[in-house]
Amino acid sequence: MLNSSVLVLNRSFIPVHVTTVKRAFSLVFSGTADVVDHEYRTFDFESWLSAPSSPGDEVIGSTSGPVRVPRVIVLTWFDRLPRRHVRYSRTNVFTRDEYTCQYCGERPPRSQLNLDHVIPRAQGGRTTWENVVASCVSCNRRKGGRTPEQAKLRLRQPPVRPRWTPALNVAPGGASRYREWLPYLGAGGGRARTVRRPTSARSEADLAH
C-alpha cells in the first residue's frame, strides 16, 4: 500500500507528478504538501491523521490507529507547469487511441492490444507518432508486414502527435486509476478548502508500524 500511487498537484492544482503513498506522507509531514480529499478540502499532516475514515476508504495501520491513504496531494509552494512535450511510448500511444484498435474499432483487454506500424518497417516505416497505432492481435496478424491498403484494412483515423494533456504527461494510461484523480486529469476541477489543526507529538514514524 505504501508503494501505491498518489497524484501530485502544483499550487495551482495542475497535475505535475505521480509519487508513492510513502513519499506523499513524507511531503505532507514536512509541510511541503497538503492532502486533498474528494471534496477538494486540503489537510495538513495532523488534521489528516485525525480525519475519520468512511466505509470503503483505503487505510493503513499506524501506532495511533488506522489512517486514510491519500490519493491526491497539493504542493504548498511549487507553481511551475510540467513540460508540454508528450513522450512517445507504448502506453501513450494506447492512451491517445483510447485503447481501441484503429482498424476494427474493438476495445480488447490490454494484453490483446499491440502497436502496429501503419507503413511497415520492412517498407521503410518509422517508429513515430504519425506511423504507429494501437491494433488488436487479430487485425495485427491479418495486416502482417503490409500497408493497410495492401491488407484491405482501413484506419479509423490518421495517427497524429497528440496534444499535451495531464493524463498523457503525468499519468499515462492511469487517468481512471483512482476516482480521486479524475477531476484533475480530465476537464473538471475543484476549489479547495483548507483544514488545519495545531501540530502535536504525533509523527510520521507512526505510519511505519
PAZAPA-4460 file (N, C-alpha, C; in steps of 0.05 Angstrom, whole numbers, plus 32768, in hexadecimal, padded with zeros to 4 digits):
% residues 209
    n_x    n_y    n_z   ca_x   ca_y   ca_z    c_x    c_y    c_z   seq   type   mol
   8010   7FE8   8000   8000   8000   8000   8011   8019   8000     1      M     A
   8027   8019   800F   8038   8031   8011   8046   8037   7FF6     2      L     A
   8047   8023   7FE4   8054   8027   7FCA   8040   802D   7FB4     3      N     A
   8026   802E   7FBB   8012   8035   7FA6   8013   8052   7FA0     4      S     A
   8004   805A   7F8B   8008   8075   7F7F   7FF7   808B   7F8B     5      S     A
   8002   80A3   7F8C   7FF5   80BB   7F95   7FFA   80D1   7F80     6      V     A
   7FE5   80DF   7F78   7FE8   80F5   7F64   7FF1   810E   7F73     7      L     A
   8006   811B   7F67   8011   8134   7F73   8008   814B   7F62     8      V     A
   7FFC   8160   7F6E   7FF4   8178   7F61   8007   818F   7F69     9      L     A
   800A   81A2   7F57   8019   81BA   7F5F   8006   81CD   7F6E    10      N     A
   8010   81E4   7F75   8000   81F6   7F86   7FE7   8200   7F77    11      R     A
   7FE7   81FE   7F5D   7FD0   8206   7F4D   7FBD   81EF   7F47    12      S     A
   7FC2   81D8   7F54   7FB1   81C0   7F51   7FB3   81B5   7F35    13      F     A
   7FCB   81B6   7F29   7FD0   81A9   7F0F   7FE2   8191   7F14    14      I     A
   7FDB   817A   7F0A   7FEC   8162   7F0F   8008   8165   7F04    15      P     A
   801C   815E   7F14   8038   8160   7F0B   8048   8147   7F0F    16      V     A
   803D   8133   7F1E   804D   811C   7F24   803C   8106   7F31    17      H     A
   8046   80EE   7F32   803A   80D8   7F41   804F   80CE   7F54    18      V     A
   8049   80CA   7F6D   805C   80C0   7F81   804F   80A9   7F90    19      T     A
   805D   809F   7FA5   8052   8089   7FB5   8044   8094   7FCE    20      T     A
   8034   8083   7FDA   8027   808A   7FF3   803C   8091   8008    21      V     A
   8051   8081   8009   8066   8086   801D   8073   80A1   801A    22      K     A
   807A   80A8   8001   8086   80C2   7FFB   8072   80D9   8000    23      R     A
   8058   80D4   7FF9   8043   80E8   7FFE   8041   80EF   801B    24      A     A
   8041   80DA   802C   8040   80E0   8049   8058   80F0   8052    25      F     A
   806F   80EA   8047   8087   80F9   804E   8085   8116   8046    26      S     A
   807A   811C   802F   8077   8137   8026   8062   8146   8037    27      L     A
   804D   8138   803E   8038   8145   804E   8043   814A   806B    28      V     A
   8052   8137   8076   805D   8139   8090   8070   8151   8092    29      F     A
   8080   8155   807D   8093   816B   807D   8087   8187   8077    30      S     A
   806D   8187   8070   8060   81A0   806A   8063   81A9   804D    31      G     A
   8070   8198   803D   8074   819E   8020   805B   819A   8010    32      T     A
   8048   818A   801A   802F   8184   800C   8019   8181   8020    33      A     A
   8000   8183   8016   7FE8   817D   8025   7FD9   8167   8017    34      D     A
   7FC9   8158   8025   7FB8   8143   8019   7F9F   8151   800F    35      V     A
   7F95   8148   7FF8   7F7C   8152   7FED   7F68   813B   7FED    36      V     A
   7F50   813E   7FF9   7F3D   8129   7FF9   7F29   812C   7FE2    37      D     A
   7F15   811A   7FE0   7F03   8119   7FCA   7EF0   8131   7FC9    38      H     A
   7EEF   8140   7FE0   7EDF   8159   7FE1   7EF0   8172   7FDC    39      E     A
   7F09   816D   7FD3   7F1C   8183   7FCE   7F24   8192   7FE7    40      Y     A
   7F22   8186   7FFE   7F2C   8192   8016   7F4A   818A   8019    41      R     A
   7F5A   819C   8023   7F76   8196   8028   7F7C   8193   8045    42      T     A
   7F8D   8180   804B   7F94   8179   8067   7FB2   8179   806B    43      F     A
   7FBB   8184   8081   7FD7   8181   8088   7FDA   8166   8095    44      D     A
   7FF2   815F   809E   7FF8   8144   80A8   7FE6   813D   80C0    45      F     A
   7FE5   814F   80D4   7FD6   8149   80EC   7FB8   8146   80E7    46      E     A
   7FAD   8158   80D7   7F90   8157   80D2   7F89   813F   80C2    47      S     A
   7F9B   8135   80B0   7F96   811D   80A1   7F96   8105   80B3    48      W     A
   7FA9   8103   80C5   7FAA   80ED   80D8   7F91   80EB   80E9    49      L     A
   7F86   8103   80EF   7F6E   8104   8101   7F54   8100   80F2    50      S     A
   7F55   8102   80D7   7F3D   8100   80C7   7F31   80E4   80C9    51      A     A
   7F18   80E1   80CF   7F0C   80C6   80D0   7F0A   80B9   80B5    52      P     A
   7F0C   809F   80B4   7F09   8091   809B   7EEB   8089   8097    53      S     A
   7EE4   8085   807E   7EC9   807D   8076   7ECA   8061   806B    54      S     A
   7EB3   8053   806A   7EB3   8038   805E   7EBD   803A   8041    55      P     A
   7ECE   8028   803A   7ED9   8027   801F   7EF3   8036   801C    56      G     A
   7EFB   8046   8030   7F14   8054   802F   7F2C   8041   8031    57      D     A
   7F41   8046   8023   7F5A   8037   8026   7F68   8041   803F    58      E     A
   7F70   802F   8050   7F7E   8038   8069   7F97   8027   806D    59      V     A
   7FAA   8032   807C   7FC1   8024   8085   7FC3   8026   80A3    60      I     A
   7FCF   8012   80AF   7FD1   8013   80CC   7FE8   8024   80D6    61      G     A
   7FE5   8031   80ED   7FFA   8040   80FA   7FF9   803B   8117    62      S     A
   800C   8044   8126   800C   8040   8143   7FF4   804F   8150    63      T     A
   7FE9   8062   8142   7FD3   8072   814D   7FB8   8069   8141    64      S     A
   7FB8   8053   8131   7F9F   804A   8125   7FA0   804C   8107    65      G     A
   7F89   8045   80FA   7F88   8046   80DD   7F8A   8062   80D2    66      P     A
   7F98   8065   80BC   7F9B   807F   80AF   7F93   807C   8091    67      V     A
   7F83   808F   8088   7F7A   808D   806C   7F92   8091   8059    68      R     A
   7F92   8083   8043   7FA7   8085   802E   7FA0   809C   801C    69      V     A
   7FB1   80B0   8019   7FAB   80C6   8007   7FB0   80BD   7FEA    70      P     A
   7FA0   80C8   7FD8   7FA3   80C2   7FBC   7FAB   80DB   7FAC    71      R     A
   7FA7   80F3   7FB8   7FAF   810C   7FAC   7FBB   811E   7FC1    72      V     A
   7FD2   812A   7FBA   7FDE   813E   7FCB   7FE4   8157   7FBB    73      I     A
   7FE6   816E   7FC8   7FEC   8187   7FBA   8004   8194   7FC7    74      V     A
   8018   819B   7FB7   8030   81A8   7FC1   8029   81C4   7FCA    75      L     A
   8035   81CC   7FE1   802E   81E5   7FED   803E   81FD   7FE1    76      T     A
   8053   81F7   7FD1   8063   820D   7FC7   8069   820B   7FA9    77      W     A
   8068   81F3   7F9D   8070   81F0   7F81   8059   81F7   7F6F    78      F     A
   805E   820B   7F5D   8049   8213   7F4B   8051   8212   7F2D    79      D     A
   8067   8204   7F27   806F   8202   7F0B   805D   81EE   7EFD    80      R     A
   805C   81F0   7EE2   804D   81DD   7ED2   805F   81C7   7EC8    81      L     A
   8054   81AF   7EC4   8064   819A   7EB9   806B   819F   7E9C    82      P     A
   807F   8191   7E92   8086   8194   7E76   806F   818D   7E64    83      R     A
   806D   819B   7E4E   8056   8197   7E3C   805C   8183   7E25    84      R     A
   8072   8175   7E28   8079   8161   7E14   806F   8146   7E1B    85      H     A
   8061   8139   7E09   8056   811E   7E0E   806A   810A   7E05    86      V     A
   8074   80FA   7E18   8088   80E6   7E11   807C   80CF   7E02    87      R     A
   8089   80C6   7DED   8080   80AF   7DDE   8085   8096   7DEF    88      Y     A
   8070   8086   7DF3   8073   806D   7E01   805C   805B   7DF9    89      S     A
   805F   8041   7DFF   8049   802E   7DFA   802F   8036   7E08    90      R     A
   8032   803C   7E22   801B   8044   7E32   800E   805D   7E27    91      T     A
   801E   8071   7E20   8013   808A   7E16   8005   8086   7DFB    92      N     A
   800F   8074   7DEA   8001   806E   7DD1   7FE6   8062   7DD7    93      V     A
   7FE5   804F   7DEA   7FCC   8043   7DF2   7FB9   8058   7DFD    94      F     A
   7FC3   806A   7E0D   7FB3   807F   7E19   7FA8   8092   7E03    95      T     A
   7FB8   8099   7DF1   7FAF   80AA   7DDA   7F99   809D   7DCB    96      R     A
   7F9C   8083   7DC6   7F88   8074   7DB6   7F72   8068   7DC8    97      D     A
   7F71   8070   7DE1   7F5C   8068   7DF4   7F5A   8049   7DF6    98      E     A
   7F71   803C   7DF4   7F72   801F   7DF8   7F60   8011   7DE4    99      Y     A
   7F5C   801D   7DCD   7F4A   8012   7DB8   7F5A   800B   7D9F   100      T     A
   7F54   7FF4   7D93   7F61   7FEC   7D7A   7F5A   8000   7D65   101      C     A
   7F6D   800B   7D57   7F69   8020   7D43   7F60   8014   7D28   102      Q     A
   7F5D   7FFA   7D27   7F53   7FEE   7D0E   7F36   7FE4   7D11   103      Y     A
   7F30   7FD5   7D25   7F15   7FCA   7D28   7F04   7FD9   7D3C   104      C     A
   7F10   7FE9   7D4D   7F01   7FF9   7D60   7EFB   7FEA   7D7A   105      G     A
   7F04   7FD1   7D7D   7F00   7FC2   7D95   7F12   7FCD   7DAB   106      E     A
   7F09   7FC8   7DC4   7F1A   7FD1   7DDB   7F20   7FB8   7DEC   107      R     A
   7F34   7FA9   7DE4   7F3B   7F90   7DF2   7F4A   7F95   7E0C   108      P     A
   7F4E   7F80   7E1D   7F5F   7F83   7E34   7F7B   7F8C   7E2C   109      P     A
   7F88   7F9A   7E3D   7FA3   7FA5   7E36   7FB6   7F8F   7E2D   110      R     A
   7FB3   7F77   7E38   7FC4   7F61   7E31   7FC0   7F59   7E14   111      S     A
   7FA9   7F60   7E08   7FA3   7F59   7DEC   7FA6   7F71   7DD9   112      Q     A
   7FB5   7F86   7DE3   7FB9   7F9E   7DD3   7FD7   7FA1   7DCC   113      L     A
   7FDD   7FA6   7DB3   7FF8   7FA9   7DAA   7FFC   7FC4   7D9D   114      N     A
   8016   7FCB   7D98   801C   7FE2   7D88   8020   7FD9   7D6B   115      L     A
   8016   7FE8   7D58   8019   7FE1   7D3C   8025   7FF8   7D2D   116      D     A
   8039   7FF3   7D1D   8044   8007   7D0B   8033   8008   7CF2   117      H     A
   8026   801F   7CED   8014   8022   7CD6   8023   801B   7CBC   118      V     A
   8039   8029   7CB8   804C   8021   7CA3   8061   800F   7CB0   119      I     A
   8061   7FF5   7CAA   8073   7FE2   7CB7   8090   7FEB   7CB6   120      P     A
   809F   7FE4   7CCB   80BB   7FEB   7CCC   80CA   7FDE   7CB4   121      R     A
   80C1   7FC6   7CAC   80CE   7FB9   7C95   80CA   7FC9   7C7B   122      A     A
   80B7   7FDC   7C7B   80B2   7FEC   7C64   80BB   8009   7C69   123      Q     A
   80CC   800D   7C7D   80D6   8027   7C83   80C7   8037   7C97   124      G     A
   80B3   802C   7CA4   80A3   803A   7CB8   80B3   803F   7CD1   125      G     A
   80AF   8056   7CDE   80BD   805E   7CF6   80AC   805B   7D0E   126      R     A
   80B9   805A   7D25   80AB   8058   7D3F   80A6   8075   7D49   127      T     A
   8090   8080   7D40   8089   809C   7D47   806B   809C   7D4E   128      T     A
   8063   80B3   7D5B   8047   80B6   7D61   8035   80B4   7D48   129      W     A
   8040   80BD   7D31   8030   80BF   7D19   802F   80A4   7D0A   130      E     A
   803E   8090   7D13   803F   8076   7D05   8039   805E   7D16   131      N     A
   8030   8063   7D2F   802B   804C   7D41   800F   8050   7D4D   132      V     A
   8000   803A   7D4E   7FE5   803A   7D59   7FE1   8021   7D6B   133      V     A
   7FCC   8023   7D7B   7FC4   800C   7D8B   7FB5   7FF8   7D79   134      A     A
   7FBA   7FDF   7D7C   7FAD   7FCB   7D6B   7FA8   7FB2   7D7B   135      S     A
   7F91   7FA6   7D78   7F8B   7F8C   7D85   7F9C   7F76   7D79   136      C     A
   7F9F   7F61   7D87   7FB0   7F4A   7D7D   7FA6   7F40   7D63   137      V     A
   7F8B   7F3E   7D60   7F80   7F33   7D48   7F86   7F44   7D2F   138      S     A
   7F82   7F5E   7D32   7F87   7F70   7D1B   7FA5   7F72   7D16   139      C     A
   7FB5   7F70   7D2B   7FD2   7F71   7D28   7FDC   7F5A   7D18   140      N     A
   7FD1   7F42   7D1D   7FD8   7F2A   7D0F   7FCF   7F2C   7CF2   141      R     A
   7FB6   7F36   7CEE   7FAB   7F38   7CD3   7FBC   7F4B   7CC2   142      R     A
   7FC5   7F60   7CCE   7FD4   7F74   7CBF   7FF0   7F6B   7CB9   143      K     A
   7FFD   7F5D   7CCC   8018   7F53   7CC8   802B   7F69   7CC1   144      G     A
   803C   7F64   7CAE   8050   7F77   7CA5   8047   7F88   7C8D   145      G     A
   802D   7F8E   7C8C   8022   7F9D   7C75   8017   7FB8   7C7F   146      R     A
   8012   7FC9   7C6C   8005   7FE2   7C72   7FE7   7FDD   7C75   147      T     A
   7FD7   7FEF   7C81   7FBB   7FEA   7C83   7FAE   7FE6   7C67   148      P     A
   7FB7   7FF5   7C53   7FAB   7FF1   7C38   7FB1   7FD5   7C2D   149      E     A
   7FCA   7FCC   7C31   7FD1   7FB2   7C28   7FC2   7F9C   7C36   150      Q     A
   7FBC   7FA0   7C50   7FAD   7F8C   7C5F   7F8F   7F90   7C5E   151      A     A
   7F86   7FA4   7C4F   7F6A   7FAB   7C4D   7F5E   7FB1   7C68   152      K     A
   7F6D   7FC1   7C78   7F64   7FCB   7C91   7F61   7FE9   7C90   153      L     A
   7F51   7FF4   7CA1   7F4D   8011   7CA0   7F51   801D   7CBC   154      R     A
   7F62   8032   7CBD   7F67   803F   7CD6   7F4E   8050   7CDE   155      L     A
   7F47   804F   7CF8   7F30   805E   7D02   7F36   807C   7D00   156      R     A
   7F4F   8083   7D04   7F58   809F   7D03   7F76   80A0   7CFF   157      Q     A
   7F81   80B4   7CF3   7F9E   80B5   7CEF   7FAC   80BA   7D0A   158      P     A
   7FC2   80AC   7D0F   7FD0   80B0   7D28   7FDF   80CB   7D28   159      P     A
   7FDE   80D9   7D3E   7FEB   80F3   7D41   7FF9   80F5   7D5C   160      V     A
   800C   8108   7D5E   8018   810E   7D77   8003   811B   7D89   161      R     A
   7FFD   8110   7DA1   7FE8   811B   7DB2   7FF0   8136   7DBF   162      P     A
   7FDC   8146   7DC4   7FE1   815E   7DD4   7FE5   8156   7DF1   163      R     A
   7FF3   8167   7E00   7FF9   8161   7E1C   7FDF   8161   7E2C   164      W     A
   7FDD   814D   7E3E   7FC8   814C   7E52   7FD4   8142   7E6B   165      T     A
   7FC9   8148   7E83   7FD4   813D   7E9C   7FD5   811F   7E9C   166      P     A
   7FC1   8112   7E90   7FC0   80F5   7E90   7FD8   80E9   7E81   167      A     A
   7FDF   80F5   7E6A   7FF5   80EB   7E5B   8010   80F2   7E67   168      L     A
   8012   810A   7E73   802C   8113   7E7D   8032   8108   7E99   169      N     A
   801E   8107   7EAA   8023   8100   7EC6   801C   80E3   7ECC   170      V     A
   8005   80DA   7EC2   7FFC   80BF   7EC9   7FF2   80B0   7EB1   171      A     A
   8004   80AA   7E9E   7FFB   809D   7E85   7FED   8082   7E8B   172      P     A
   7FD6   807F   7E80   7FC7   8066   7E83   7FBA   8063   7E9E   173      G     A
   7FBD   8078   7EB0   7FB2   8075   7ECB   7F9F   808A   7ED3   174      G     A
   7F93   8098   7EC0   7F81   80AE   7EC6   7F6A   80A4   7ED8   175      A     A
   7F61   808B   7ED5   7F4B   8081   7EE5   7F54   806D   7EFA   176      S     A
   7F6E   806E   7F00   7F79   805A   7F13   7F6B   805E   7F2E   177      R     A
   7F67   8077   7F37   7F5A   807D   7F4F   7F45   8093   7F4A   178      Y     A
   7F2D   8090   7F55   7F18   80A3   7F50   7F20   80BF   7F59   179      R     A
   7F31   80C1   7F6E   7F39   80DB   7F77   7F4A   80EB   7F63   180      E     A
   7F55   80DC   7F4F   7F66   80E9   7F3B   7F56   80F6   7F25   181      W     A
   7F3E   80EC   7F20   7F2F   80F4   7F08   7F2A   8112   7F05   182      L     A
   7F24   8121   7F1A   7F1F   813E   7F17   7F38   814D   7F0D   183      P     A
   7F50   8141   7F12   7F68   814F   7F0B   7F74   8146   7EF0   184      Y     A
   7F6F   812D   7EE9   7F7A   8122   7ED0   7F66   8125   7EB9   185      L     A
   7F4D   812C   7EC0   7F39   8131   7EAB   7F35   814F   7EA8   186      G     A
   7F1C   8156   7EA1   7F16   8172   7E9C   7F0C   8180   7EB5   187      A     A
   7F07   8171   7ECA   7EFB   817D   7EE2   7F10   818B   7EF3   188      G     A
   7F07   8193   7F0A   7F18   81A1   7F1D   7F09   81A6   7F36   189      G     A
   7F16   81B1   7F4A   7F09   81B6   7F63   7F16   81CD   7F72   190      G     A
   7F08   81D7   7F84   7F12   81ED   7F95   7F18   81E2   7FB0   191      R     A
   7F30   81E6   7FBA   7F38   81D9   7FD3   7F2F   81E9   7FEB   192      A     A
   7F29   81DB   8001   7F25   81E7   801B   7F3A   81DB   802D   193      R     A
   7F46   81EC   803E   7F5C   81E3   804E   7F52   81DB   806A   194      T     A
   7F5C   81C4   8074   7F56   81BB   808F   7F71   81B7   809D   195      V     A
   7F75   81C6   80B2   7F8F   81C4   80C1   7F89   81C3   80DF   196      R     A
   7F9B   81B5   80ED   7F9A   81B4   810A   7FB6   81B7   8114   197      R     A
   7FB9   81C0   812D   7FD4   81C3   8139   7FE3   81A9   8139   198      P     A
   7FFE   81AB   8135   800E   8193   8135   8010   8187   8151   199      T     A
   8016   816D   8153   8018   8160   816D   8030   814E   816C   200      S     A
   8033   813C   817F   804A   812A   8181   8048   8114   816D   201      A     A
   8031   8110   8160   802E   80FA   814D   8040   8100   8135   202      R     A
   804D   80EB   812B   8061   80F0   8116   805D   80DC   80FF   203      S     A
   806D   80E1   80EA   806D   80D0   80D3   8075   80B4   80DA   204      E     A
   8084   80B0   80EF   808D   8096   80F7   8076   8083   80FE   205      A     A
   805E   808F   8106   8047   807F   810C   8040   806D   80F5   206      D     A
   8044   8077   80DC   803B   8069   80C4   804C   8051   80BD   207      L     A
   8063   804F   80C9   8075   8039   80C3   806E   801F   80D0   208      A     A
   805A   8020   80E2   8053   8008   80F1   8039   7FFD   80E7   209      H     A
***
